[in-house]
Amino acid sequence: MSAATTEATATSAAARPGGSRSAALRGFSSLANQQFRMLWFGLLFSQGAMQINIVARSWLAYHVSGSGAALGIVAVASGLPMGLFSLIAGAIVDRADKRKILFIVTLSLSALAIATAVLVHVNVVAVWHLALVGLLQGVVFAFNFPARQALIPTIVSDEELPNAIAMNSTGLNLNRVVGPSIAGLLIAWNPAVAFDVIAVLYVISALMLLRLPKLVTTPRGGSAVRDMIEGFAYVRRTPAVLSLLLLALIPTLLGMPFQQFLPVFQQSVLHVGPSSLGLMFTAVGVGSLAGSLAVAYVPPERARMFQLAGGFLFGVSLLGFGLSPNLPITLLTLSMVGLTSQAYFVMNNVLLMGATDRQFYGRMMSIYMLTWSMMPVAVYPMGVLIDAIGMPFTQAGAGLLLAIFVAIFVLVPKRAQAPEALAST
């Protein structure tokens, strides 16, 4: 066979369905949907703002206080309203125009970023200021996640839904790669400018939402409170949903607080500057991007196994991070933390959406977010432990407990499985 014939054959195999090119692009298939693509690009700006805010606010809280417990206070301030309002927010999302809710949410977050920037510009910012802003952000975020997640199924088909969820997380994690590096540079230059940039990015995201078509909502009887109660009843009578919510809660409490304490690890363990903090967040983002992309290629029949393996390795990676002796090893272990945690949580989200009836999407996402709002509650006792026994032992212990939990869950009999319908998507 001639070289030209061989090249033509390879090109044809790559181009035809099932070829290598089609296989590579399969993980991005949902972006062919124009409406989802517009939502996704808007996500890039809003999540970019969010990632810069995570780094800048954490650094600022520790900078003005020098205390790990202060970081916990700021985190709890944002977590409490998310817990208090998320359930009613989910019920409202199921009844209202989700695009309009997202637009209001995004502009509100921009206004809060402007307020923080003013406080930093005039050099009067204190921990209680950050706690108050966090409190207001928590109220707004109670509506953000349910509205965005519930909006996705309204603009994609059932077949596109798993990939769209994975791509949504990919967009978030793409910003986790870029955002922290930008945040580190902005903090080193002028912390106030970081919050200026956050505000601008949120405004751009809001303008992108205006390009989505207006959604038609069907009037519903009863009250939002009744809908909220009905959502809990749905969880109770749907074992697969209940199991997946539990699998979200415990790893969130034990695993995710590590992000809040990266400034502590940077300063008190590694003794490096703010630019290295940006690298640490970037390492998490690089791993997370790889994890979310991996989910887009996982066959549905392997979803549960992939999820549980990711959860166990998430705990092991956190254990390694807690015991990291220097910056290079820290960056390596943080990239593994990002990869395993994101693969775990994205797959959990895919399975949860597949197990949930469409009319309950907003409420299930609000209950799912409630598990995340519990994370800041775990941050405070971890902050106290860090002040008492140090960051390495506290973080390594949390990772070990997480790995043990997932291992136990794998060993016990599986009373609830992901829906069979997901295997056909």
C-alpha positions, 0 to 999 in steps of 0.5 A: 500500500502506498504512503498516499493510500495509507494517509487517505485511509487514516484521514477517512477513519478519523473523519467518519463517525466512530473515528479518532476525530469523532471520538475526541470531539465527543466530549464537547458535543453539547457545545454544538447546541447554540443556546447552551454554547451561549450559556457556557460562554457566560459561565466562563466570565462569571466563574472567572470572577468567582475564582478570582474572588475565592483567592482574593477574599481568602488572602485578604481575610488572612492578611488583615487577621493572621488567623485561620479561625478568621478565615473560617468566620468569613466562610461561615458567613457565606455558608449560613445564608446559602443553607437557610435560603437554598431550599426556598430558592430551589422552589422559586427556581422551579416556578420562575424564569431561570434566565431572569433569576441568573441575570439578577444574581450576576448583577448583585454579585457585581455590586458586592464586588464593587463594595469590597473594592471600595473598602480596600481602596480606602484601606478600611477593610476588616474581617467583619466587612468581609463577613458581611459581604460574604453573608450577602453573597451567600443569599445571592448564591442560594439562587445561583446554582439551582437556577444555572443547573436547572436551566441546562435541561431546558435548553439541551436534550436528554441525550445531551444532558450528561455531556452538558453537565460535564462541559459546565464543570469544564468551563468552571475548571478552565477558570480555576486554571486561569483565574487563580493565576490572575488573582495572584498577580492582581493581589501582588500588584494591588488587591483592590484591583482584583475586586474591580476585575471581579465586578467587570467580569460579572457584568459581562456575564450578565450581558451574555445571559441577555442573548438567551431566549426568554423562557416561558413559565407555566403558572403553578398553583400552591405556594413555594413552601409547599413545593419545597416540602414536596421536594423533600418528600420526593427525596425520601421516596427516591432511594437513588437520589437520597444515596447520591445526596449523601455521597455529596455531603460527607466528601464536601465536609471532609474534603473541600475545606482545603481550598479555604486554607491554602493561604495558611499552607502558603504562608505558615508551611511553605513560607512563599509569596502570593504568586505561589498561592496563585500557583497552588490554586492553579494546580487545583484548577488544572487537575479539576479541568482534567477531571471534568473532561474525563467525566465527559468520556466515561461510559454510562455503565461505568459511572458509579465505579468511576465516581467511587474510585474518584472519591477514594483517591480524593481522600488519598490525595488530600492526605498527600497534600497535607504532608507535602514538604515543599512547593513542587510536591504541593503543586503535584498533590494539589493537581491530584486533589483537583482531578479526583475531587472534580471527577467525583463531584461531577459524576455525582451531579450527572448521576443525580440529574439522571435520577431526578424528574425534570419538574424537581430539578430546581429543588434537587439542585437546591438540596444538593447545594445545601450539602455544599453550604455545609462546607463552611460550617466544617471550615471553622472547626478545621480552622481551630484545629489548624491553629491548635495542631497545625495545617499538615496534621489537620489536612492529612487527617481529613483526607484519611477520614474521607478515604475511609468513608468512601471505602466503607460505602463501597463495601456495604450492600448497594441499596440504591443504584443510579437509574437505568435510564442513564445507561441509554444516554 
